[in-house]
């Protein structure tokens, strides 16, 4: 699929998701290329329909800048109780609405916003939809102080970890100053088992397995149809 067609699909899914946003909501906004279209649509609704939100929180500086440029005031997660709705993208999503997220290195804040939201909606194009979680490296955010030990442990488990790097070859640092080890596994047949292992590994800050979090996925299909799947 060419880039233009993929963008058209993302835009269609984003527009439908924006239709779920109501006046007076506390809204969580994720990050990524699909979410960019969602924010554009929020801006259009604000301009043309007078959409007014009680508060907005976001998961990246890029989304914050875009939202503020459209006239929205962005709050910190700590300043709200919980979001009424959070809309985000996903790198992969399976039949059970479990996902892999963190391609943009914002997985820790993304998961914090998600679990403090009454409803989570993901917007994706059909290239992100799989039967079983696969086809995308699983990000794991790790503390620098023990990152080498974590890497060796993951290697011993056959998880094929690689540090995520910047263009200049240096290790990428997250918003919180940590590193990301991308686990290159062919598939994740039992996501809950791997999540439990990572949750109990000292030095792991967060991982990109988002399980039992998403309530609804909006999928833009190549044939132009929009499919909605609910948990």
C-alpha positions in Angstrom: 0.0 0.0 0.0 1.4 3.4 -0.9 1.8 6.2 1.6 -1.0 8.4 0.2 -3.5 5.5 0.5 -2.4 4.6 4.0 -2.8 8.3 5.1 -6.3 8.3 3.6 -7.2 5.3 5.7 -5.7 6.8 8.8 -7.6 10.0 8.3 -10.9 8.1 7.8 -10.5 6.2 11.1 -9.4 9.4 12.9 -12.5 11.2 11.8 -14.8 8.6 13.1 -12.9 8.5 16.5 -13.3 12.3 16.7 -17.0 11.9 16.4 -16.9 10.1 19.8 -15.6 13.2 21.6 -18.3 15.2 23.4 -18.4 18.7 24.9 -17.2 18.9 28.4 -15.1 15.7 28.3 -11.7 15.2 29.8 -9.9 13.8 26.8 -6.7 11.7 26.6 -4.8 12.1 23.3 -2.1 9.7 22.2 0.7 10.1 19.7 1.6 8.9 16.3 0.8 9.4 12.6 -2.9 8.4 12.9 -3.5 10.5 16.0 -2.2 13.5 14.1 -5.2 13.2 11.9 -7.4 12.8 14.9 -6.1 16.1 16.4 -6.6 17.9 13.1 -10.3 16.8 13.2 -10.6 18.0 16.8 -9.3 21.4 15.6 -11.9 21.4 12.8 -14.7 20.6 15.3 -13.5 23.3 17.7 -13.4 25.9 14.9 -16.6 24.9 13.2 -18.8 23.4 15.9 -17.4 25.2 19.0 -16.2 21.9 20.6 -15.2 22.7 24.2 -13.3 20.2 26.4 -13.0 20.3 30.2 -9.4 19.2 30.0 -6.9 17.5 27.6 -4.0 15.4 28.5 -1.5 13.9 26.0 1.3 11.4 25.8 3.9 13.3 23.8 5.4 16.7 23.2 4.5 16.4 19.5 0.8 16.0 20.2 0.9 18.7 22.9 2.4 21.2 20.4 -0.2 20.3 17.8 -3.1 20.6 20.2 -1.9 23.9 21.6 -1.4 25.2 18.1 -5.1 24.6 17.5 -6.1 26.5 20.7 -6.5 23.6 23.2 -5.1 23.9 26.7 -3.1 20.8 27.6 -3.0 19.6 31.2 -0.7 17.2 33.0 -2.0 13.7 33.9 -1.4 14.5 37.6 -3.8 17.4 37.3 -6.9 15.3 36.4 -8.7 12.5 38.2 -9.2 10.4 35.1 -10.0 10.9 31.4 -13.5 10.2 30.1 -12.0 8.9 26.8 -8.5 8.3 25.4 -7.9 8.0 21.7 -4.6 6.6 20.6 -3.0 4.6 17.8 -1.4 1.1 18.0 1.5 -0.6 16.3 -0.3 -3.9 16.3 -3.7 -5.1 17.6 -5.0 -8.7 17.7 -8.4 -10.3 17.7 -8.7 -9.9 21.5 -8.0 -6.1 21.2 -4.6 -6.6 22.8 -1.9 -4.5 21.3 1.8 -3.6 20.9 2.5 0.1 21.4 5.6 2.1 21.9 6.9 2.6 18.4 7.3 6.3 19.2 9.0 5.6 22.5 6.2 7.0 24.6 4.9 3.7 25.9 5.2 4.6 29.6 3.1 7.7 29.5 0.7 6.1 27.0 0.0 3.3 29.4 -0.4 5.6 32.3 -2.9 7.7 30.5 -4.7 4.6 29.2 -5.2 3.0 32.6 -6.5 6.3 34.0 -9.2 6.5 31.3 -12.8 5.3 31.5 -12.7 4.3 27.9 -9.8 3.6 25.4 -10.3 3.7 21.7 -7.5 2.9 19.2 -7.5 4.0 15.6 -5.6 2.0 13.1 -5.4 1.2 9.4 -5.8 -2.5 8.5 -2.0 -3.1 8.2 -1.8 -3.0 12.0 -4.4 -5.8 12.5 -3.1 -9.3 13.1 -4.5 -12.6 14.4 -1.7 -12.9 17.0 0.6 -10.1 18.1 3.6 -10.2 15.7 5.4 -8.3 13.0 6.6 -5.5 15.2 9.4 -5.3 17.8 8.1 -5.2 21.4 9.5 -2.1 23.2 10.7 -2.5 26.8 11.8 0.7 28.6 14.7 -0.1 31.0 16.7 1.8 33.5 20.2 2.8 32.3 21.7 1.5 35.6 20.9 -2.1 34.8 20.2 -2.1 31.1 23.1 -4.3 30.2 22.0 -6.9 32.8 18.4 -6.7 31.4 19.8 -7.2 27.8 21.7 -10.3 28.8 18.7 -11.8 30.6 16.5 -11.2 27.6 19.1 -12.7 25.3 19.2 -15.8 27.5 15.4 -16.1 27.1 15.7 -16.0 23.3 14.0 -12.6 23.1 16.6 -11.0 20.8 16.8 -7.6 22.4 18.4 -4.6 20.7 18.9 -1.1 22.0 16.9 1.4 20.1 19.3 3.9 18.5 19.2 7.5 17.3 20.2 8.3 13.7 23.8 9.0 15.0 24.1 5.6 16.5 23.7 6.7 20.1 21.1 5.0 22.4 17.7 6.7 22.3 16.5 8.1 25.6 12.9 8.3 26.5 11.1 11.2 28.0 12.1 9.9 31.4 15.8 9.4 30.5 15.6 5.6 30.1 16.6 3.3 27.3 14.4 1.1 25.1 15.3 -2.5 24.4 13.2 -3.7 21.4 12.5 -7.4 21.6 12.5 -9.0 18.2 10.3 -12.0 18.6 8.4 -13.6 15.7 5.1 -13.7 17.6 3.7 -13.5 21.1 1.4 -16.5 21.4 0.8 -15.9 25.1 0.9 -12.2 25.6 -0.1 -12.4 29.3 2.8 -14.8 30.1 5.4 -12.5 28.5 3.8 -9.4 30.2 4.0 -11.1 33.6 7.6 -12.0 33.0 8.5 -8.4 32.1 6.4 -7.0 34.9 8.5 -9.0 37.4 11.9 -8.2 35.9 13.8 -5.7 38.0 15.0 -2.8 35.9 12.1 -2.8 33.5 10.2 0.4 33.8 7.4 -0.5 31.4 6.7 -2.6 28.3 4.7 -2.2 25.2 2.2 -5.0 25.7 -1.2 -3.3 26.2 -3.5 -6.1 27.4 -7.1 -5.8 28.5 -6.9 -2.0 28.1 -8.5 -1.2 24.8 -12.3 -1.1 24.7 -12.8 -0.3 21.0 -10.7 -0.4 17.8 -11.6 1.6 14.7 -10.1 0.0 11.6 -9.9 1.8 8.3 -9.8 -0.9 5.6 -8.2 -0.8 2.2 -11.6 -1.1 0.5 -12.7 2.2 2.1 -14.8 0.6 4.8 -14.5 1.5 8.5 -14.8 -1.4 10.9 -15.4 -1.1 14.6 -14.5 -3.9 17.0 -15.5 -3.7 20.7 -14.3 -5.7 23.6 
